[in-house]
Amino acid sequence: MDLWMIGKERYVLISIFVIVLFASLFLLIVTWKNRYNIPKTLTILTIVIYIAFIFLSLLSLIFIVSFGYNS
């Protein structure tokens, strides 16, 4: 099965996780640029949460594509 066909079949799941990925990246950059205005513990907590969202969305995208390729 072609990668293009997998993308066409599962575009809803892929688009959801891509939106989560880009939103997390955007919020991570905004938090990093304003880290001097935010308390240090809150900055660390938000950065860890955003990195976890990025990691989980990348893993889920890999899972969606690999599961679709093997089925």
C-alpha positions as CSV (number, residue, x, y, z in Angstrom):
1,M,0.0,0.0,0.0
2,D,1.3,3.4,-0.9
3,L,2.0,6.1,1.7
4,W,-0.3,8.5,-0.2
5,M,-3.2,6.0,0.1
6,I,-2.6,5.7,3.8
7,G,-2.7,9.5,4.2
8,K,-5.9,9.6,2.2
9,E,-7.5,6.9,4.4
10,R,-6.5,8.3,7.7
11,Y,-6.3,12.1,7.1
12,V,-8.6,12.9,10.0
13,L,-6.4,11.3,12.6
14,I,-3.2,12.6,11.0
15,S,-4.6,16.1,10.8
16,I,-5.6,16.1,14.5
17,F,-2.2,15.0,15.6
18,V,-0.5,17.5,13.2
19,I,-2.6,20.3,14.7
20,V,-1.7,19.2,18.2
21,L,2.0,19.0,17.2
22,F,2.1,22.5,15.6
23,A,0.1,24.0,18.5
24,S,2.5,22.5,21.0
25,L,5.5,23.8,19.0
26,F,4.0,27.3,18.8
27,L,3.2,27.4,22.6
28,L,6.7,26.0,23.4
29,I,8.3,28.8,21.4
30,V,6.1,31.5,23.0
31,T,6.8,30.1,26.4
32,W,10.6,30.0,25.7
33,K,10.6,33.6,24.5
34,N,8.7,34.9,27.5
35,R,10.4,32.7,30.1
36,Y,11.8,35.7,31.9
37,N,8.3,37.1,32.6
38,I,7.0,33.8,34.0
39,P,8.0,32.1,37.3
40,K,10.7,29.5,36.8
41,T,8.7,26.5,38.1
42,L,5.8,27.4,35.9
43,T,8.1,27.7,32.9
44,I,9.7,24.3,33.5
45,L,6.3,22.7,34.0
46,T,4.8,24.1,30.8
47,I,7.9,23.3,28.8
48,V,7.8,19.7,30.0
49,I,4.1,19.4,29.2
50,Y,4.6,20.8,25.7
51,I,7.6,18.5,25.0
52,A,5.5,15.5,26.2
53,F,2.6,16.6,23.8
54,I,5.1,16.9,21.0
55,F,6.6,13.5,21.7
56,L,3.3,11.7,22.1
57,S,1.9,13.2,18.9
58,L,5.0,12.2,16.9
59,L,4.7,8.7,18.3
60,S,1.0,8.5,17.5
61,L,1.7,9.7,13.9
62,I,4.3,7.0,13.5
63,F,1.9,4.4,14.9
64,I,-0.9,5.6,12.6
65,V,1.3,5.4,9.5
66,S,2.9,2.1,10.4
67,F,-0.3,0.4,11.5
68,G,-2.0,1.5,8.2
69,Y,1.0,0.3,6.2
70,N,1.0,-3.2,7.8
71,S,-2.8,-3.8,7.6
